[in-house]
Amino acid sequence: MSIWKKNTDLTRLNATSENTLTAHLGIVFTEVGDNYFSGTMPVDHRTVQPFGLLHGGASVVLAETLGSVAANLAVPADKICVGLEVNANHIRSVKSGLVTGTATALHIGYTTQIWSIEIKNARQQLVCISRLTIAVINKPVTE
């Protein structure tokens, strides 16, 4: 049974990233399962630190992006989700290629959500594991 309450069309979701940090870092949403949300990020000049390794901050951006989008897809139309806290453990370095992140819900409540995001390299080795805590709030009224 799917946890999603909003449209999960990947083309539409990727279009919402235009002119954002997500697009600048080359993050692309790639897969939506019944209870997970995945995306990729290149390891290139935009995402490495001075030693040529994937920057930990870039991994955190990927994790928070995937978890936040997933959280927003898992609430009714009158709600939105915003990040409260993110943490990450960096396990393995990456010098090139793509990394893939997958967000899975640990808790989906009325006021908070908790997501686990695993980032893996092309060989499916764990690069980073992150946990994201989300606040669920009422969607602001726009005029």
CNS distance restraints for C-alpha pairs under 8 A (distance, minus, plus):
assign (resid   1 and name CA) (resid  34 and name CA) 6.23 0.50 0.50
assign (resid   2 and name CA) (resid  33 and name CA) 7.71 0.50 0.50
assign (resid   2 and name CA) (resid  34 and name CA) 4.16 0.50 0.50
assign (resid   2 and name CA) (resid  35 and name CA) 5.99 0.50 0.50
assign (resid   3 and name CA) (resid  34 and name CA) 6.27 0.50 0.50
assign (resid   3 and name CA) (resid  35 and name CA) 5.78 0.50 0.50
assign (resid   3 and name CA) (resid  74 and name CA) 5.91 0.50 0.50
assign (resid   4 and name CA) (resid   8 and name CA) 7.53 0.50 0.50
assign (resid   4 and name CA) (resid  34 and name CA) 7.47 0.50 0.50
assign (resid   4 and name CA) (resid  35 and name CA) 7.77 0.50 0.50
assign (resid   4 and name CA) (resid  73 and name CA) 5.49 0.50 0.50
assign (resid   4 and name CA) (resid  74 and name CA) 4.50 0.50 0.50
assign (resid   4 and name CA) (resid  75 and name CA) 7.32 0.50 0.50
assign (resid   5 and name CA) (resid  73 and name CA) 5.86 0.50 0.50
assign (resid   5 and name CA) (resid  74 and name CA) 5.11 0.50 0.50
assign (resid   5 and name CA) (resid  75 and name CA) 5.68 0.50 0.50
assign (resid   5 and name CA) (resid  76 and name CA) 5.70 0.50 0.50
assign (resid   5 and name CA) (resid  77 and name CA) 7.72 0.50 0.50
assign (resid   6 and name CA) (resid  72 and name CA) 7.93 0.50 0.50
assign (resid   6 and name CA) (resid  73 and name CA) 4.97 0.50 0.50
assign (resid   6 and name CA) (resid  74 and name CA) 6.74 0.50 0.50
assign (resid   6 and name CA) (resid  75 and name CA) 7.22 0.50 0.50
assign (resid   6 and name CA) (resid  76 and name CA) 6.94 0.50 0.50
assign (resid   6 and name CA) (resid  77 and name CA) 6.98 0.50 0.50
assign (resid   7 and name CA) (resid  73 and name CA) 7.11 0.50 0.50
assign (resid   8 and name CA) (resid  12 and name CA) 7.96 0.50 0.50
assign (resid   8 and name CA) (resid  13 and name CA) 7.12 0.50 0.50
assign (resid   8 and name CA) (resid  32 and name CA) 7.04 0.50 0.50
assign (resid   8 and name CA) (resid  73 and name CA) 7.06 0.50 0.50
assign (resid   9 and name CA) (resid  13 and name CA) 6.22 0.50 0.50
assign (resid  10 and name CA) (resid  14 and name CA) 5.92 0.50 0.50
assign (resid  10 and name CA) (resid  29 and name CA) 6.41 0.50 0.50
assign (resid  10 and name CA) (resid  30 and name CA) 6.88 0.50 0.50
assign (resid  10 and name CA) (resid  31 and name CA) 7.39 0.50 0.50
assign (resid  10 and name CA) (resid  32 and name CA) 7.84 0.50 0.50
assign (resid  11 and name CA) (resid  15 and name CA) 6.21 0.50 0.50
assign (resid  12 and name CA) (resid  16 and name CA) 6.55 0.50 0.50
assign (resid  13 and name CA) (resid  17 and name CA) 7.14 0.50 0.50
assign (resid  13 and name CA) (resid  29 and name CA) 7.35 0.50 0.50
assign (resid  14 and name CA) (resid  18 and name CA) 7.50 0.50 0.50
assign (resid  14 and name CA) (resid  28 and name CA) 6.43 0.50 0.50
assign (resid  14 and name CA) (resid  29 and name CA) 6.13 0.50 0.50
assign (resid  17 and name CA) (resid  21 and name CA) 7.81 0.50 0.50
assign (resid  17 and name CA) (resid  22 and name CA) 5.84 0.50 0.50
assign (resid  17 and name CA) (resid  23 and name CA) 5.56 0.50 0.50
assign (resid  18 and name CA) (resid  22 and name CA) 7.80 0.50 0.50
assign (resid  18 and name CA) (resid  23 and name CA) 5.70 0.50 0.50
assign (resid  19 and name CA) (resid  23 and name CA) 6.33 0.50 0.50
assign (resid  19 and name CA) (resid  24 and name CA) 7.28 0.50 0.50
assign (resid  20 and name CA) (resid  24 and name CA) 6.31 0.50 0.50
assign (resid  21 and name CA) (resid  25 and name CA) 6.16 0.50 0.50
assign (resid  22 and name CA) (resid  26 and name CA) 6.41 0.50 0.50
assign (resid  22 and name CA) (resid  27 and name CA) 5.36 0.50 0.50
assign (resid  22 and name CA) (resid  28 and name CA) 7.92 0.50 0.50
assign (resid  22 and name CA) (resid  61 and name CA) 7.94 0.50 0.50
assign (resid  22 and name CA) (resid  62 and name CA) 7.84 0.50 0.50
assign (resid  22 and name CA) (resid  65 and name CA) 7.32 0.50 0.50
assign (resid  23 and name CA) (resid  27 and name CA) 5.84 0.50 0.50
assign (resid  23 and name CA) (resid  28 and name CA) 7.66 0.50 0.50
assign (resid  24 and name CA) (resid  46 and name CA) 7.88 0.50 0.50
assign (resid  25 and name CA) (resid  41 and name CA) 6.98 0.50 0.50
assign (resid  25 and name CA) (resid  42 and name CA) 7.58 0.50 0.50
assign (resid  25 and name CA) (resid  46 and name CA) 5.99 0.50 0.50
assign (resid  25 and name CA) (resid  47 and name CA) 6.65 0.50 0.50
assign (resid  25 and name CA) (resid  58 and name CA) 7.96 0.50 0.50
assign (resid  26 and name CA) (resid  41 and name CA) 5.66 0.50 0.50
assign (resid  26 and name CA) (resid  42 and name CA) 6.31 0.50 0.50
assign (resid  27 and name CA) (resid  39 and name CA) 6.71 0.50 0.50
assign (resid  27 and name CA) (resid  40 and name CA) 5.54 0.50 0.50
assign (resid  27 and name CA) (resid  41 and name CA) 4.51 0.50 0.50
assign (resid  27 and name CA) (resid  42 and name CA) 7.29 0.50 0.50
assign (resid  27 and name CA) (resid  62 and name CA) 7.12 0.50 0.50
assign (resid  28 and name CA) (resid  39 and name CA) 5.35 0.50 0.50
assign (resid  28 and name CA) (resid  40 and name CA) 5.37 0.50 0.50
assign (resid  28 and name CA) (resid  41 and name CA) 6.64 0.50 0.50
assign (resid  29 and name CA) (resid  37 and name CA) 7.90 0.50 0.50
assign (resid  29 and name CA) (resid  38 and name CA) 6.05 0.50 0.50
assign (resid  29 and name CA) (resid  39 and name CA) 4.08 0.50 0.50
assign (resid  29 and name CA) (resid  40 and name CA) 6.57 0.50 0.50
assign (resid  29 and name CA) (resid  66 and name CA) 7.99 0.50 0.50
assign (resid  30 and name CA) (resid  38 and name CA) 5.68 0.50 0.50
assign (resid  30 and name CA) (resid  39 and name CA) 4.80 0.50 0.50
assign (resid  30 and name CA) (resid  40 and name CA) 6.91 0.50 0.50
assign (resid  31 and name CA) (resid  37 and name CA) 5.92 0.50 0.50
assign (resid  31 and name CA) (resid  38 and name CA) 5.04 0.50 0.50
assign (resid  31 and name CA) (resid  39 and name CA) 6.69 0.50 0.50
assign (resid  32 and name CA) (resid  36 and name CA) 6.00 0.50 0.50
assign (resid  32 and name CA) (resid  37 and name CA) 4.71 0.50 0.50
assign (resid  32 and name CA) (resid  38 and name CA) 6.42 0.50 0.50
assign (resid  33 and name CA) (resid  37 and name CA) 6.34 0.50 0.50
assign (resid  35 and name CA) (resid 104 and name CA) 6.33 0.50 0.50
assign (resid  35 and name CA) (resid 105 and name CA) 7.17 0.50 0.50
assign (resid  36 and name CA) (resid  70 and name CA) 7.66 0.50 0.50
assign (resid  36 and name CA) (resid 102 and name CA) 6.57 0.50 0.50
assign (resid  36 and name CA) (resid 103 and name CA) 5.53 0.50 0.50
assign (resid  36 and name CA) (resid 104 and name CA) 4.76 0.50 0.50
assign (resid  36 and name CA) (resid 105 and name CA) 7.30 0.50 0.50
assign (resid  37 and name CA) (resid  66 and name CA) 6.75 0.50 0.50
assign (resid  37 and name CA) (resid  67 and name CA) 7.91 0.50 0.50
assign (resid  37 and name CA) (resid  70 and name CA) 6.08 0.50 0.50
assign (resid  37 and name CA) (resid 102 and name CA) 5.62 0.50 0.50
assign (resid  37 and name CA) (resid 103 and name CA) 5.22 0.50 0.50
assign (resid  37 and name CA) (resid 104 and name CA) 6.85 0.50 0.50
assign (resid  38 and name CA) (resid  66 and name CA) 6.76 0.50 0.50
assign (resid  38 and name CA) (resid 100 and name CA) 6.98 0.50 0.50
assign (resid  38 and name CA) (resid 101 and name CA) 5.48 0.50 0.50
assign (resid  38 and name CA) (resid 102 and name CA) 4.29 0.50 0.50
assign (resid  38 and name CA) (resid 103 and name CA) 6.26 0.50 0.50
assign (resid  39 and name CA) (resid  66 and name CA) 6.94 0.50 0.50
assign (resid  39 and name CA) (resid 100 and name CA) 5.68 0.50 0.50
assign (resid  39 and name CA) (resid 101 and name CA) 5.46 0.50 0.50
assign (resid  39 and name CA) (resid 102 and name CA) 6.71 0.50 0.50
assign (resid  40 and name CA) (resid  98 and name CA) 6.35 0.50 0.50
assign (resid  40 and name CA) (resid  99 and name CA) 5.56 0.50 0.50
assign (resid  40 and name CA) (resid 100 and name CA) 4.36 0.50 0.50
assign (resid  40 and name CA) (resid 101 and name CA) 6.19 0.50 0.50
assign (resid  41 and name CA) (resid  62 and name CA) 7.17 0.50 0.50
assign (resid  41 and name CA) (resid  98 and name CA) 5.58 0.50 0.50
assign (resid  41 and name CA) (resid  99 and name CA) 5.46 0.50 0.50
assign (resid  41 and name CA) (resid 100 and name CA) 6.56 0.50 0.50
assign (resid  42 and name CA) (resid  47 and name CA) 7.29 0.50 0.50
assign (resid  42 and name CA) (resid  96 and name CA) 7.43 0.50 0.50
assign (resid  42 and name CA) (resid  97 and name CA) 5.86 0.50 0.50
assign (resid  42 and name CA) (resid  98 and name CA) 4.39 0.50 0.50
assign (resid  42 and name CA) (resid  99 and name CA) 6.35 0.50 0.50
assign (resid  43 and name CA) (resid  47 and name CA) 5.57 0.50 0.50
assign (resid  43 and name CA) (resid  48 and name CA) 6.46 0.50 0.50
assign (resid  43 and name CA) (resid  54 and name CA) 6.02 0.50 0.50
assign (resid  43 and name CA) (resid  94 and name CA) 7.33 0.50 0.50
assign (resid  43 and name CA) (resid  95 and name CA) 6.59 0.50 0.50
assign (resid  43 and name CA) (resid  96 and name CA) 4.85 0.50 0.50
assign (resid  43 and name CA) (resid  97 and name CA) 5.42 0.50 0.50
assign (resid  43 and name CA) (resid  98 and name CA) 5.73 0.50 0.50
assign (resid  43 and name CA) (resid  99 and name CA) 7.09 0.50 0.50
assign (resid  44 and name CA) (resid  48 and name CA) 6.09 0.50 0.50
assign (resid  44 and name CA) (resid  54 and name CA) 7.96 0.50 0.50
assign (resid  44 and name CA) (resid  95 and name CA) 7.98 0.50 0.50
assign (resid  44 and name CA) (resid  96 and name CA) 6.29 0.50 0.50
assign (resid  44 and name CA) (resid  97 and name CA) 7.58 0.50 0.50
assign (resid  47 and name CA) (resid  54 and name CA) 5.86 0.50 0.50
assign (resid  47 and name CA) (resid  55 and name CA) 5.81 0.50 0.50
assign (resid  47 and name CA) (resid  58 and name CA) 5.65 0.50 0.50
assign (resid  48 and name CA) (resid  52 and name CA) 5.41 0.50 0.50
assign (resid  48 and name CA) (resid  53 and name CA) 5.09 0.50 0.50
assign (resid  48 and name CA) (resid  54 and name CA) 4.29 0.50 0.50
assign (resid  48 and name CA) (resid  55 and name CA) 4.68 0.50 0.50
assign (resid  48 and name CA) (resid  58 and name CA) 7.72 0.50 0.50
assign (resid  48 and name CA) (resid  95 and name CA) 7.80 0.50 0.50
assign (resid  49 and name CA) (resid  53 and name CA) 5.70 0.50 0.50
assign (resid  49 and name CA) (resid  54 and name CA) 6.28 0.50 0.50
assign (resid  49 and name CA) (resid  55 and name CA) 4.92 0.50 0.50
assign (resid  52 and name CA) (resid  95 and name CA) 6.08 0.50 0.50
assign (resid  53 and name CA) (resid  93 and name CA) 6.17 0.50 0.50
assign (resid  53 and name CA) (resid  94 and name CA) 5.59 0.50 0.50
assign (resid  53 and name CA) (resid  95 and name CA) 4.81 0.50 0.50
assign (resid  53 and name CA) (resid  96 and name CA) 7.91 0.50 0.50
assign (resid  54 and name CA) (resid  58 and name CA) 7.13 0.50 0.50
assign (resid  54 and name CA) (resid  59 and name CA) 7.49 0.50 0.50
assign (resid  54 and name CA) (resid  93 and name CA) 6.47 0.50 0.50
assign (resid  54 and name CA) (resid  94 and name CA) 5.44 0.50 0.50
assign (resid  54 and name CA) (resid  95 and name CA) 6.18 0.50 0.50
assign (resid  54 and name CA) (resid  96 and name CA) 7.92 0.50 0.50
assign (resid  55 and name CA) (resid  59 and name CA) 6.63 0.50 0.50
assign (resid  56 and name CA) (resid  60 and name CA) 6.34 0.50 0.50
assign (resid  56 and name CA) (resid  90 and name CA) 6.80 0.50 0.50
assign (resid  57 and name CA) (resid  61 and name CA) 6.21 0.50 0.50
assign (resid  58 and name CA) (resid  62 and name CA) 6.28 0.50 0.50
assign (resid  59 and name CA) (resid  63 and name CA) 6.16 0.50 0.50
assign (resid  59 and name CA) (resid 119 and name CA) 7.63 0.50 0.50
assign (resid  59 and name CA) (resid 128 and name CA) 7.13 0.50 0.50
assign (resid  60 and name CA) (resid  64 and name CA) 5.97 0.50 0.50
assign (resid  60 and name CA) (resid  86 and name CA) 7.79 0.50 0.50
assign (resid  60 and name CA) (resid  87 and name CA) 7.72 0.50 0.50
assign (resid  60 and name CA) (resid  88 and name CA) 6.66 0.50 0.50
assign (resid  60 and name CA) (resid 130 and name CA) 7.40 0.50 0.50
assign (resid  61 and name CA) (resid  65 and name CA) 5.89 0.50 0.50
assign (resid  62 and name CA) (resid  66 and name CA) 6.15 0.50 0.50
assign (resid  62 and name CA) (resid 101 and name CA) 7.04 0.50 0.50
assign (resid  63 and name CA) (resid  67 and name CA) 6.06 0.50 0.50
assign (resid  63 and name CA) (resid 101 and name CA) 6.72 0.50 0.50
assign (resid  63 and name CA) (resid 103 and name CA) 7.51 0.50 0.50
assign (resid  63 and name CA) (resid 117 and name CA) 5.73 0.50 0.50
assign (resid  63 and name CA) (resid 118 and name CA) 7.74 0.50 0.50
assign (resid  63 and name CA) (resid 119 and name CA) 7.60 0.50 0.50
assign (resid  63 and name CA) (resid 130 and name CA) 6.48 0.50 0.50
assign (resid  63 and name CA) (resid 132 and name CA) 7.87 0.50 0.50
assign (resid  64 and name CA) (resid  68 and name CA) 5.77 0.50 0.50
assign (resid  64 and name CA) (resid  83 and name CA) 7.82 0.50 0.50
assign (resid  64 and name CA) (resid  86 and name CA) 7.06 0.50 0.50
assign (resid  64 and name CA) (resid 132 and name CA) 6.65 0.50 0.50
assign (resid  65 and name CA) (resid  69 and name CA) 6.08 0.50 0.50
assign (resid  66 and name CA) (resid  70 and name CA) 6.05 0.50 0.50
assign (resid  66 and name CA) (resid 101 and name CA) 7.34 0.50 0.50
assign (resid  66 and name CA) (resid 102 and name CA) 7.24 0.50 0.50
assign (resid  66 and name CA) (resid 103 and name CA) 6.05 0.50 0.50
assign (resid  66 and name CA) (resid 117 and name CA) 7.66 0.50 0.50
assign (resid  67 and name CA) (resid  71 and name CA) 5.97 0.50 0.50
assign (resid  67 and name CA) (resid 103 and name CA) 5.55 0.50 0.50
assign (resid  67 and name CA) (resid 104 and name CA) 7.80 0.50 0.50
assign (resid  67 and name CA) (resid 115 and name CA) 6.00 0.50 0.50
assign (resid  67 and name CA) (resid 116 and name CA) 7.60 0.50 0.50
assign (resid  67 and name CA) (resid 117 and name CA) 6.90 0.50 0.50
assign (resid  67 and name CA) (resid 132 and name CA) 6.62 0.50 0.50
assign (resid  68 and name CA) (resid  72 and name CA) 6.18 0.50 0.50
assign (resid  68 and name CA) (resid  81 and name CA) 6.82 0.50 0.50
assign (resid  68 and name CA) (resid  82 and name CA) 6.90 0.50 0.50
assign (resid  68 and name CA) (resid  83 and name CA) 6.91 0.50 0.50
assign (resid  68 and name CA) (resid 134 and name CA) 7.48 0.50 0.50
assign (resid  69 and name CA) (resid  73 and name CA) 6.30 0.50 0.50
assign (resid  70 and name CA) (resid  74 and name CA) 6.37 0.50 0.50
assign (resid  70 and name CA) (resid 103 and name CA) 7.20 0.50 0.50
assign (resid  71 and name CA) (resid  75 and name CA) 6.88 0.50 0.50
assign (resid  71 and name CA) (resid  81 and name CA) 6.21 0.50 0.50
assign (resid  71 and name CA) (resid 113 and name CA) 7.15 0.50 0.50
assign (resid  71 and name CA) (resid 115 and name CA) 7.97 0.50 0.50
assign (resid  71 and name CA) (resid 134 and name CA) 7.46 0.50 0.50
assign (resid  72 and name CA) (resid  79 and name CA) 7.86 0.50 0.50
assign (resid  72 and name CA) (resid  80 and name CA) 5.69 0.50 0.50
assign (resid  72 and name CA) (resid  81 and name CA) 5.34 0.50 0.50
assign (resid  74 and name CA) (resid 108 and name CA) 7.91 0.50 0.50
assign (resid  75 and name CA) (resid  79 and name CA) 6.05 0.50 0.50
assign (resid  75 and name CA) (resid  80 and name CA) 7.00 0.50 0.50
assign (resid  75 and name CA) (resid  81 and name CA) 7.99 0.50 0.50
assign (resid  77 and name CA) (resid 139 and name CA) 7.92 0.50 0.50
assign (resid  78 and name CA) (resid 138 and name CA) 6.09 0.50 0.50
assign (resid  78 and name CA) (resid 139 and name CA) 5.29 0.50 0.50
assign (resid  79 and name CA) (resid 136 and name CA) 6.57 0.50 0.50
assign (resid  79 and name CA) (resid 137 and name CA) 5.60 0.50 0.50
assign (resid  79 and name CA) (resid 138 and name CA) 4.56 0.50 0.50
assign (resid  79 and name CA) (resid 139 and name CA) 4.72 0.50 0.50
assign (resid  80 and name CA) (resid 136 and name CA) 5.84 0.50 0.50
assign (resid  80 and name CA) (resid 137 and name CA) 5.54 0.50 0.50
assign (resid  80 and name CA) (resid 138 and name CA) 6.19 0.50 0.50
assign (resid  80 and name CA) (resid 139 and name CA) 5.37 0.50 0.50
assign (resid  81 and name CA) (resid 134 and name CA) 6.20 0.50 0.50
assign (resid  81 and name CA) (resid 135 and name CA) 5.57 0.50 0.50
assign (resid  81 and name CA) (resid 136 and name CA) 4.61 0.50 0.50
assign (resid  81 and name CA) (resid 137 and name CA) 6.18 0.50 0.50
assign (resid  82 and name CA) (resid 134 and name CA) 5.57 0.50 0.50
assign (resid  82 and name CA) (resid 135 and name CA) 5.36 0.50 0.50
assign (resid  82 and name CA) (resid 136 and name CA) 6.70 0.50 0.50
assign (resid  82 and name CA) (resid 137 and name CA) 7.74 0.50 0.50
assign (resid  83 and name CA) (resid 132 and name CA) 7.17 0.50 0.50
assign (resid  83 and name CA) (resid 133 and name CA) 6.16 0.50 0.50
assign (resid  83 and name CA) (resid 134 and name CA) 4.52 0.50 0.50
assign (resid  83 and name CA) (resid 135 and name CA) 6.15 0.50 0.50
assign (resid  84 and name CA) (resid 132 and name CA) 7.61 0.50 0.50
assign (resid  84 and name CA) (resid 133 and name CA) 5.42 0.50 0.50
assign (resid  84 and name CA) (resid 134 and name CA) 5.22 0.50 0.50
assign (resid  84 and name CA) (resid 135 and name CA) 6.13 0.50 0.50
assign (resid  85 and name CA) (resid 132 and name CA) 5.83 0.50 0.50
assign (resid  85 and name CA) (resid 133 and name CA) 5.12 0.50 0.50
assign (resid  85 and name CA) (resid 134 and name CA) 7.14 0.50 0.50
assign (resid  86 and name CA) (resid 130 and name CA) 7.03 0.50 0.50
assign (resid  86 and name CA) (resid 131 and name CA) 5.74 0.50 0.50
assign (resid  86 and name CA) (resid 132 and name CA) 4.48 0.50 0.50
assign (resid  86 and name CA) (resid 133 and name CA) 6.36 0.50 0.50
assign (resid  87 and name CA) (resid 130 and name CA) 5.47 0.50 0.50
assign (resid  87 and name CA) (resid 131 and name CA) 5.51 0.50 0.50
assign (resid  87 and name CA) (resid 132 and name CA) 6.71 0.50 0.50
assign (resid  88 and name CA) (resid 128 and name CA) 6.64 0.50 0.50
assign (resid  88 and name CA) (resid 129 and name CA) 5.66 0.50 0.50
assign (resid  88 and name CA) (resid 130 and name CA) 4.14 0.50 0.50
assign (resid  88 and name CA) (resid 131 and name CA) 6.59 0.50 0.50
assign (resid  89 and name CA) (resid 128 and name CA) 5.53 0.50 0.50
assign (resid  89 and name CA) (resid 129 and name CA) 5.41 0.50 0.50
assign (resid  89 and name CA) (resid 130 and name CA) 6.32 0.50 0.50
assign (resid  90 and name CA) (resid 127 and name CA) 6.15 0.50 0.50
assign (resid  90 and name CA) (resid 128 and name CA) 4.49 0.50 0.50
assign (resid  90 and name CA) (resid 129 and name CA) 6.82 0.50 0.50
assign (resid  91 and name CA) (resid 126 and name CA) 6.80 0.50 0.50
assign (resid  91 and name CA) (resid 127 and name CA) 5.06 0.50 0.50
assign (resid  91 and name CA) (resid 128 and name CA) 5.40 0.50 0.50
assign (resid  91 and name CA) (resid 129 and name CA) 7.74 0.50 0.50
assign (resid  92 and name CA) (resid 126 and name CA) 6.84 0.50 0.50
assign (resid  92 and name CA) (resid 127 and name CA) 4.54 0.50 0.50
assign (resid  92 and name CA) (resid 128 and name CA) 7.05 0.50 0.50
assign (resid  93 and name CA) (resid 127 and name CA) 6.55 0.50 0.50
assign (resid  94 and name CA) (resid 121 and name CA) 7.17 0.50 0.50
assign (resid  94 and name CA) (resid 127 and name CA) 7.57 0.50 0.50
assign (resid  97 and name CA) (resid 121 and name CA) 7.91 0.50 0.50
assign (resid  97 and name CA) (resid 122 and name CA) 7.21 0.50 0.50
assign (resid  98 and name CA) (resid 121 and name CA) 6.61 0.50 0.50
assign (resid  98 and name CA) (resid 122 and name CA) 6.47 0.50 0.50
assign (resid  99 and name CA) (resid 119 and name CA) 6.43 0.50 0.50
assign (resid  99 and name CA) (resid 120 and name CA) 5.56 0.50 0.50
assign (resid  99 and name CA) (resid 121 and name CA) 4.72 0.50 0.50
assign (resid  99 and name CA) (resid 122 and name CA) 6.45 0.50 0.50
assign (resid 100 and name CA) (resid 119 and name CA) 5.42 0.50 0.50
assign (resid 100 and name CA) (resid 120 and name CA) 5.35 0.50 0.50
assign (resid 100 and name CA) (resid 121 and name CA) 6.51 0.50 0.50
assign (resid 100 and name CA) (resid 122 and name CA) 7.75 0.50 0.50
assign (resid 101 and name CA) (resid 117 and name CA) 6.34 0.50 0.50
assign (resid 101 and name CA) (resid 118 and name CA) 5.45 0.50 0.50
assign (resid 101 and name CA) (resid 119 and name CA) 4.13 0.50 0.50
assign (resid 101 and name CA) (resid 120 and name CA) 6.39 0.50 0.50
assign (resid 102 and name CA) (resid 117 and name CA) 5.36 0.50 0.50
assign (resid 102 and name CA) (resid 118 and name CA) 5.42 0.50 0.50
assign (resid 102 and name CA) (resid 119 and name CA) 6.53 0.50 0.50
assign (resid 103 and name CA) (resid 115 and name CA) 6.31 0.50 0.50
assign (resid 103 and name CA) (resid 116 and name CA) 5.62 0.50 0.50
assign (resid 103 and name CA) (resid 117 and name CA) 4.28 0.50 0.50
assign (resid 103 and name CA) (resid 118 and name CA) 6.69 0.50 0.50
assign (resid 104 and name CA) (resid 115 and name CA) 5.62 0.50 0.50
assign (resid 104 and name CA) (resid 116 and name CA) 5.42 0.50 0.50
assign (resid 104 and name CA) (resid 117 and name CA) 6.42 0.50 0.50
assign (resid 105 and name CA) (resid 113 and name CA) 7.49 0.50 0.50
assign (resid 105 and name CA) (resid 114 and name CA) 6.11 0.50 0.50
assign (resid 105 and name CA) (resid 115 and name CA) 4.46 0.50 0.50
assign (resid 105 and name CA) (resid 116 and name CA) 6.29 0.50 0.50
assign (resid 106 and name CA) (resid 113 and name CA) 7.55 0.50 0.50
assign (resid 106 and name CA) (resid 114 and name CA) 5.36 0.50 0.50
assign (resid 106 and name CA) (resid 115 and name CA) 5.36 0.50 0.50
assign (resid 106 and name CA) (resid 116 and name CA) 6.57 0.50 0.50
assign (resid 107 and name CA) (resid 112 and name CA) 7.80 0.50 0.50
assign (resid 107 and name CA) (resid 113 and name CA) 5.17 0.50 0.50
assign (resid 107 and name CA) (resid 114 and name CA) 4.99 0.50 0.50
assign (resid 107 and name CA) (resid 115 and name CA) 6.99 0.50 0.50
assign (resid 108 and name CA) (resid 112 and name CA) 6.64 0.50 0.50
assign (resid 108 and name CA) (resid 113 and name CA) 4.55 0.50 0.50
assign (resid 108 and name CA) (resid 114 and name CA) 6.72 0.50 0.50
assign (resid 109 and name CA) (resid 113 and name CA) 5.63 0.50 0.50
assign (resid 110 and name CA) (resid 136 and name CA) 6.71 0.50 0.50
assign (resid 111 and name CA) (resid 135 and name CA) 5.88 0.50 0.50
assign (resid 111 and name CA) (resid 136 and name CA) 4.72 0.50 0.50
assign (resid 111 and name CA) (resid 137 and name CA) 6.90 0.50 0.50
assign (resid 112 and name CA) (resid 133 and name CA) 7.10 0.50 0.50
assign (resid 112 and name CA) (resid 134 and name CA) 5.42 0.50 0.50
assign (resid 112 and name CA) (resid 135 and name CA) 4.66 0.50 0.50
assign (resid 112 and name CA) (resid 136 and name CA) 5.44 0.50 0.50
assign (resid 113 and name CA) (resid 133 and name CA) 5.86 0.50 0.50
assign (resid 113 and name CA) (resid 134 and name CA) 4.97 0.50 0.50
assign (resid 113 and name CA) (resid 135 and name CA) 6.60 0.50 0.50
assign (resid 113 and name CA) (resid 136 and name CA) 7.34 0.50 0.50
assign (resid 114 and name CA) (resid 131 and name CA) 7.04 0.50 0.50
assign (resid 114 and name CA) (resid 132 and name CA) 5.67 0.50 0.50
assign (resid 114 and name CA) (resid 133 and name CA) 4.59 0.50 0.50
assign (resid 114 and name CA) (resid 134 and name CA) 6.17 0.50 0.50
assign (resid 115 and name CA) (resid 131 and name CA) 5.68 0.50 0.50
assign (resid 115 and name CA) (resid 132 and name CA) 5.12 0.50 0.50
assign (resid 115 and name CA) (resid 133 and name CA) 6.55 0.50 0.50
assign (resid 116 and name CA) (resid 129 and name CA) 7.31 0.50 0.50
assign (resid 116 and name CA) (resid 130 and name CA) 5.84 0.50 0.50
assign (resid 116 and name CA) (resid 131 and name CA) 4.65 0.50 0.50
assign (resid 116 and name CA) (resid 132 and name CA) 6.48 0.50 0.50
assign (resid 117 and name CA) (resid 129 and name CA) 5.81 0.50 0.50
assign (resid 117 and name CA) (resid 130 and name CA) 5.08 0.50 0.50
assign (resid 117 and name CA) (resid 131 and name CA) 6.20 0.50 0.50
assign (resid 117 and name CA) (resid 132 and name CA) 7.77 0.50 0.50
assign (resid 118 and name CA) (resid 126 and name CA) 6.92 0.50 0.50
assign (resid 118 and name CA) (resid 127 and name CA) 7.73 0.50 0.50
assign (resid 118 and name CA) (resid 128 and name CA) 6.07 0.50 0.50
assign (resid 118 and name CA) (resid 129 and name CA) 4.67 0.50 0.50
assign (resid 118 and name CA) (resid 130 and name CA) 6.47 0.50 0.50
assign (resid 119 and name CA) (resid 126 and name CA) 6.02 0.50 0.50
assign (resid 119 and name CA) (resid 127 and name CA) 5.50 0.50 0.50
assign (resid 119 and name CA) (resid 128 and name CA) 5.09 0.50 0.50
assign (resid 119 and name CA) (resid 129 and name CA) 6.23 0.50 0.50
assign (resid 120 and name CA) (resid 124 and name CA) 5.22 0.50 0.50
assign (resid 120 and name CA) (resid 125 and name CA) 5.19 0.50 0.50
assign (resid 120 and name CA) (resid 126 and name CA) 4.48 0.50 0.50
assign (resid 120 and name CA) (resid 127 and name CA) 5.05 0.50 0.50
assign (resid 120 and name CA) (resid 128 and name CA) 7.01 0.50 0.50
assign (resid 121 and name CA) (resid 125 and name CA) 5.50 0.50 0.50
assign (resid 121 and name CA) (resid 126 and name CA) 6.71 0.50 0.50
assign (resid 121 and name CA) (resid 127 and name CA) 6.38 0.50 0.50
